[in-house]
Amino acid sequence: MSAAQQKRDYYEVLSTGRDATAEQIKQAYRQLALKWHPDRNRAPDATDKFREIAEAYAVLSDPAKRQAYDVTGHAGVSERWSTEDIFRDFDFGDFFGGRFADLGSIFGDLFPGRTRPSGVKPQGAALRYDLRLTLDEAARGGERVIHISRSDRCKSCAGSGAKPGTKPVTCTDCRGTGERQEVRSAKSMRVITLTTCARCNGRGIFIESPCAACKGAGVEFLPHAIKVQVPPGVDHGMLLRLPGQGEAGTQGGSPGDLLVRIYIQSHPLLKRDGDDLYAAAPIAFPEAALGTKVTIKYLGNENVLVTVPPGTQSGTLLRLRGKGMPRLHGKGKGDLFVVVEVRTPTELTARQRELLREFAKLESERKKSGFASWSGTA
């Protein structure tokens, strides 16, 4: 069972329905996070529970990730975003309005390398692209051009979202915190309710004059043709990382990376095993007995002549050194192994049957002669 299949449903983790609003999901997370915080809850599984709750909220609080999860489930989310991407823009330290300053360090322990220094602008999410190659193309390598659409920083406003000549201002409703507090007193109790600021949507800043090009988003969704250098000998499932070719960063942050996953199509005649290639050479019984030469279709429509020695048995491997795939992390190439397959004819002419019967008779006499000679020696 895969890791994606073992995970619980994110809505189940947060005890919400699939139609829950963003505010309901946020409140559910806040309550569960306070309950299972490792510094507040000494249960042996508190840390794991806290991690699970945080991951569920990190996905469901992001509109793009939530949409992907609703359509494809855990598999779709893990295919498009890494764990680092899921938690990249989730600022744990400020989530509770500064009341629990240790949250940042706690999550830093749970997700190594996830926390970022104060003042560092969030990097854009990584993108993935599946590049399909033939075995010939994988052997040659070279430059390929792929076409993707991604978000880019708006050139008109340089990613600020504000009209050129203006700047975003601190939200006056939440004073830059991104949250509104509602304080109520009831029966000697003081209840504080935190909600996302409706004016700035939790950003803490407000754009009074939005950029006309991006309508205040700070990014534009544009098509791109990107050159990818494929190394000769690349194998199925490998990832090629193109720095800075992913989604645009928010708040003027640097763009993410583009991860190109290699998929190699099956070859009709050749099988690959690492740097080595395998091909079958079907021959007739007389050719196996007398020896022959066989032409093998190779990469790039090249023909390779293989010598089959007399008396070769079916299943014999003939090795041609240096005729395999280029070694990705070394010099030279692997080998080509030709598997000899001796085929038994199913339809014979009368003359062929006569010759085979004669051959069988001579072979039987030879064996008897050899047995008699051995018996006499004994």
N, C-alpha and C positions, 0 to 999 in steps of 0.2 A: 504494500500500500504506500502511495506517495505521500510526501509531507503535506501537499495541498489537500489530499483526501482525509488526512488525520485531523486537520484543523476543524474546530467548531464553527458553526455559522456565526458571522460577525454580529448579526442582529440578535441572535440568541445570547451571545456573550454579553451584550449591553442590555439585554432584557427589553428590547424595543421591537416594534413591528416594522415591516418593510416600508410602510407609509409614514414613518416617523419624520418629523420636520428636523431641520438642522439644529434648532434650539433644543428639541426634545433629546436628540442624540447627545448634544453637549452636556445637558443636565444629567443624563443617565451616566455618562462617562465620569462626570465630576463626583457623583455620589459613590460610584463603585471604586474610583481611584482613591478616594479618601478612606474607604473601608479596607481596601487591600494594600494600602501603602506599606512597604516592608518595614518602615520605621514605626508604624502604628499597629501593625498586625504581625504577631509573632508566630503565626501558623507556618508549618513547614512549606506549604505550597503558596505562600503569600507572594513571593517573588514571581513565580510562574503565572499566577493569576493576574498580577499587576502588568506583566509583560503582555499577556493575552488581551487584557482590557485596552491597554494603550495601542496595540496594533489594530484592534477593531476600530477604535476611534480615529486613528490616523488615516485609515482607509475611508470610513464612512463620513468623515468630516470634510473630505476633499471631493467636490462635485465630480471631477473626471474619474477619480479612482472608484467612487461609489457607483457611478454609472457602469464602469467596466465590471465591477464585482456583481452588480445586479444581473448583468447579461451573461457573464462567463464564469462567475464564482471565483474561488481561490486560484484555480489554474490560470485564468486570464490575468489576474492581478500579478501573480508571481512571474508570468511570462513577460509582462511589459515593464514592471518595476521591480528593482531589487529591494532588499530590506532597507538599505541605505536611502534609496529614493523615497520609500514610503515614509520614513521618519525625518527626511531632510529638512522640511520646513515647519516642523512641529516644535514650537518653542515651549518645552515643558516647564522651564524655570519661571516663566511669567504667566502660566496658564491659570494659576490660582491667585492672581492679583498680588503676588509677592508675599503672600501669607506663609508659604512653605518654601523657603529659599533652598531647602535641601533637595527639592524635586529634580533640579537640573543635574546634580551630582548622582542622584539615585539612577536616573535614566542613563547617565553617562556610563555607569557600571553595567547596566542591563544591555545597552547597545553600544559597544566599544566603538569609538571613532565617530559617533553620531553628533555629539554636541559640537557647537561651533563657538568661537570666541565672540564676546559681545561686540557689536558694530560691524561684523562681517555680513555682507549682503547674501541672501540665500541663493545658492546655485540652482540653475534650471534642472529639470528632470532629464534623465537619460532616455533615449529612444532606442528601439530595436528594429532591425530590418533583416529579413530573411533573404539571403542571396543564394540562388540556385545555380550550380555549375555542373557541367558535364565532367567526366573523368579526364578528358583531354584538356579542358580549360583549367582544371585543378593542377594538372601536370605542368602546363605552360605558365600559369600565373599571369601577371600583367595588370594593366589598368582596366577597370570596369567603371561605368557611369551608372549610378542608381538615381531614381527620382523619388523624392519624399516631399511631404508638406509638413511644415513645422511652424511654431511660433517664433518670431524674431522680435528683437527690441525695436520699437517704433522709431524710425529715423527722424520723424518730425519733432517729437518731444524727448528723444534720447531715453525713452523708457519710463519717464516720470508720470506720464498720463495727463500732464497738464499742458494747456495751450502754450506754444512757444512764447517765451518772454515772461511766463508766470511760473509759479512753483506751488506744489501741494502745501497746505497749511495744517497745523495741528488741529485736530477735531476739537471744537469747543464744547461739544456735548459730553465727551468722555475724557477730555483733557489729554488725549494721546494714549490712553490705556487700551482702547478698543472695547471697553466694557462699561456698562451702566450698572450702578448699584441702587437697589431699592431697599430701604430700611423700614421695617415695620415693627411695632411693639405690641405684644399681645400677652396678657397674663404674666407680666413681669419677665417676659422673654423678648429679646431683641433679635429679629429674624432679618438676615441680609440675603437678598436675592441678586445674583449677578446674571446679567443678560448681555448678549452681543449688542454693541452700539448700532442702532439702526441707521444712523446718519453716515457712518464711515464703514459699515459692514465689518467691524472688528479690526480694521487696519490701523486705526489711531491717527490717520491723516485724512484730510478731505480735499478734494479737487474742486475748487470753485469754478474754474474755467477749463473744462475737459478739452483735450486735444481732438481736433476735428478728424484727424487721420485714423486714430485708434479708438476714438470715443471714450477716452479715459482709461482704457485697459493697460496702456503702456507697451502692448505687444501687437503684432500683426501676424496673421496666419498666411504664409506664403509658400509657393512651390519652390523646390530647389533641385538642381542637378548636381550631384556630389561624386567626385572621383574617388574610387577605392583602389588601393594598390593591393592586389592579391599575390601573396608570395608563392612561388612555385612549390608544389608539394603540399599545399594546404589540405587538411583532412576534414572529414564530415564532423559537424558539431563545433568546430573551432569558432571563437569570437575574435573579430577584429575591432579594436577600439579606435574611434576617430574623435579625438578631444575637441570640444567646443562646437560639435555639429548637432547637439541635441536641442531640447527646448530652451527658450530664452529664460533667464533668471528673473525672478520677481524683484521689484524695488531696485532695478538697475543691477542686479547680480549677474555673474558670469553665466554663460550658457552651459548646459550639461553636455554629455558625450553621446555619440551615436555608436551603438553596439551592433555590428554586422555579424550575424550568425550564418555560417557556411552550411549549405545542404548540397551534397553531391549525389547526382542522379546515378542510378545503376547503369553499368555498361553492359551491352548485350553479350559480349564475349569474354570480358576480363573481370576478374574479381580482385579486390584489393584487401591486403592485410598489412596495415602499417605502410612501410615503404616498399613492400613486395607486391607483385602482381601474379595472378594465376590464370592460366588458360588451358583449355582442354584440346587434345589432339586425337580425334577418333581415327583409327587405322584398321585395316582388315587383318585377319589372321596371317595370311602369307607375308604381308608387309612387316608385321611384328617378327615373324620367323626369319625373314631374309634381310631385314633392315630397309629403311627408306628415308626420304626427306619430305618433311611436311611444312607447308606455308601457314603461318599464324598471322591473323589480322591483329595489328598492334595499334598503339596510340597514333593519332594523326593520320589514320589510313595507311600507315606504313606496314609493309609485309616483312615478316621475319622468317627466315629459312631455318628449320630445326632438323638436325640429323638424328634419326632414331636408329640406334645400333641393332644389329641382328640379335634375335632372341630376347627382345624386350618384352617384359611381362606387363599385363594390364595393371594400371595404377602406379607405374613407375614415374618418378618425378625427374624431369630433365631440367637442369638449372642453366640459365643464361645470365651471367653476371652483368650488372650495370644496366639492365633493361627494365628496371622497375621505376617507381616514382622518385622524383627528386627528394633528397633528404632535407626536411624543413629546417632542422637545427644542426646541420652538418654538411660536409661536402659529398659530392657524388650522388649516386642513385642506388636504390635497392635492386633486387633481382627479379627476373621473370622465371616462374616455374611452370613448365609445361607438363600437364598430367596426361599420360598416354592411356587411351581407352581402346582396348582391342574389341572390336565389334564382331559378333557372330552373325553371319548372313542368315536370313530367314527364308529367302527364295533362291533356289539353285537350279541351274540348267542340268540337263541329263549328263552333259560332258563334265560339269563341275562335280556332280555326284560321283561319277566314275573315277575321277582323279582323287577325290577325297577318300573313297573306299580303298583305292590302291595305296594312298598315303597311310591310311589307318592299318592296312595289312602289313606294309613295310615297317611301320612303327611297332606293331605287335611283334613281328619277327625279330626286330632289333632288341626289344626288351627281353624276349625269350632267350636270345643268344647271349645277351649280357648276363642273365640269371644263370644260364648253364655254365658260362665261363666262370662266374663267381663261385658256383657250387663246386665245380671241378677243382678250383684253386683251394677251396676250403678243404 
